[in-house]
Every structure is written in C-alpha cells, then in structure tokens.
Amino acid sequence: MYSNSGSSVLSRQTLATHLVQPYQNLAHPMRTETEEHFVSTDAALLDVDFIHAVLNRTYWAQGRSREVVQESIRNSICFGLYEKASQRQVGFARIVTDKVTFSWLCDVVVDEKCRRKGLGKFLMSCVVAHPVVSGTLCMLGTSDAHGLYEKYGFRRSEQMKRPRNQGEPNKSADSMTSVGAPSAAVTCPSVAKWN
Ligand SMILES: CC(C)(COP(=O)(O)OP(=O)(O)OC[C@H]1O[C@@H](n2cnc3c(N)ncnc32)[C@H](O)[C@@H]1OP(=O)(O)O)[C@@H](O)C(=O)NCCC(=O)NCCS
C-alpha cells in the first residue's frame, strides 16, 4: 500500500482523504446539550479564571500558573461544560492531539458543587464523540477515576513516561500526565451526537 507504484499513490490519496475528513468541519465549534447544560468546543466561551482555579484544586495541577493554563488552552481542543441558565462554566476537559493518529485527554474536571449529578459523564460522552478523539488512539493518565473512563471505552494499559526536565524553559508547567498513575490507552467509541 505504501510502495511507489501508481496504485499506491491512489491509496495514499485515499488514506489522506480518509484521515482528513473526520475533522474537516472542526473550523466550527461543536455543541451538544441537555435540558440544563451544554458542552461546547468554542474557545471564546471558556472562563480561564474558573479553569485556572478548579485545576489548582486538583491533585495534578496544583501550582499551575494562569499563563500556563491559558497557553495549554490555546494549544488544545478544549471542552467547556456550562449551565444554560447562568451560562456559567462548571466543567472542563482538553485534548492534546496531532488530529490523525493520537490524542491525549487531560484536565478533566467538574466544579465541586456540581459533582455526582452525571455531568462528568455528559462531558466525557461529548469528548469521545468528537471526531478527532473517535478517530485517533486516545490515552490518559489517572490515579483514581478509572471507573469513569472505563464507561467510555478506555482500558487500562501500562505505558512509559518521561517527566519534563526541571531546567527547561517551561518549568512553570506541571507534568502532562497525572502523578504516578497507570495510563489507559484506547480508541474511543462515539457516544453523544454533536450538532
Ligand atoms: C471525576 C469527575 C470529573 C467526575 O465528575 P462528576 O460530575 O462528579 O461525575 P458523574 O456524576 O458524571 O459520575 C461519574 C461516574 O464515574 C464513576 N467514578 C469512578 N471513579 C470516579 C472518581 N474518581 N471520581 C468521580 N467519579 C468516579 C462514578 O461512580 C460515576 O459512576 P456511576 O454514575 O455509575 O455511579 C469529578 O469528580 C472531578 O472533577 N473530580 C476531580 C478531578 C478529577 O479527579 N478528575 C479526573 C482525574 S483524571
């Protein structure tokens, strides 16, 4: 398929088309909603103050500066979870990805006051339904929420990781993976429908 023959050129073109199509429409933010909440990939809606504050209360992102949060948002596909009535942001997740082969899910968090009401599951259903996530190998690291991710097709698997160098310029950023956690690797199924 990948040799230099004429038919392989066609195969490569077909492959390229196949790879590009799933996210051709991603120029437009995606949104999916329930009666009281919605999830959107519109970066303009994100409340950086909320995201910075709630991440700093997690076990993996304590001490992450607002600038680093902002830069990580700029370089990721971000999912905001919002209350419809107040338009207040109450959850967040982001995907770091090459958009064709691999994606990494991180910073999944729901406002403490809104937990245990199914919102984490709503957020996750939107994440795994996103064409980039459903079309790539998606991985994550967690120390205790395996049960949540297993509901969305993630399976436990051992991975290697290299922590960032302390002396590198981005030293204010914390490590990309969760602390000391076994990672789970999986290709994600589609669960929710984007509109
Ligand atoms: C994890 C988190 C996003 C879940 O959000 P939530 O709105 O409380 O979750 P939901 O109400 O949708 O339910 C989560 C489901 O996953 C399950 N689950 C498994 N491990 C869990 C964990 N560590 N925390 C929360 N839920 C967990 C719950 O039992 C529940 O399943 P059920 O409905 O069958 O009982 C939220 O608790 C949170 O922000 N926690 C702090 C940050 C965090 O730990 N993020 C994940 C780290 S990788």
The ligand as a Gaussian input file, in Angstrom:
#p B3LYP/6-31G(d) Opt

LIG

0 1
 C      -14.003000      12.925000      38.066000
 C      -15.100000      13.978000      37.883000
 C      -14.818000      14.757000      36.611000
 C      -16.437000      13.245000      37.741000
 O      -17.464000      14.201000      37.562000
 P      -18.911000      14.012000      38.208000
 O      -19.823000      15.008000      37.593000
 O      -18.819000      14.037000      39.673000
 O      -19.237000      12.532000      37.726000
 P      -20.657000      11.858000      37.388000
 O      -21.700000      12.289000      38.369000
 O      -20.968000      12.086000      35.948000
 O      -20.353000      10.306000      37.623000
 C      -19.085000       9.756000      37.481000
 C      -19.202000       8.264000      37.332000
 O      -17.879000       7.735000      37.306000
 C      -17.668000       6.949000      38.467000
 N      -16.326000       7.208000      39.018000
 C      -15.344000       6.316000      39.075000
 N      -14.252000       6.847000      39.607000
 C      -14.550000       8.106000      39.942000
 C      -13.813000       9.151000      40.531000
 N      -12.551000       9.004000      40.951000
 N      -14.411000      10.335000      40.712000
 C      -15.685000      10.503000      40.305000
 N      -16.454000       9.550000      39.729000
 C      -15.871000       8.348000      39.541000
 C      -18.774000       7.324000      39.441000
 O      -19.047000       6.272000      40.325000
 C      -19.925000       7.609000      38.490000
 O      -20.444000       6.398000      38.011000
 P      -21.979000       5.951000      38.334000
 O      -22.864000       7.018000      37.773000
 O      -22.123000       4.635000      37.652000
 O      -22.063000       5.875000      39.822000
 C      -15.210000      14.924000      39.114000
 O      -15.442000      14.151000      40.265000
 C      -13.960000      15.749000      39.328000
 O      -13.838000      16.823000      38.742000
 N      -13.041000      15.288000      40.177000
 C      -11.825000      15.987000      40.470000
 C      -10.919000      15.960000      39.283000
 C      -10.622000      14.561000      38.854000
 O      -10.354000      13.687000      39.674000
 N      -10.638000      14.358000      37.527000
 C      -10.306000      13.104000      36.915000
 C       -8.857000      12.874000      37.039000
 S       -8.192000      12.009000      35.699000

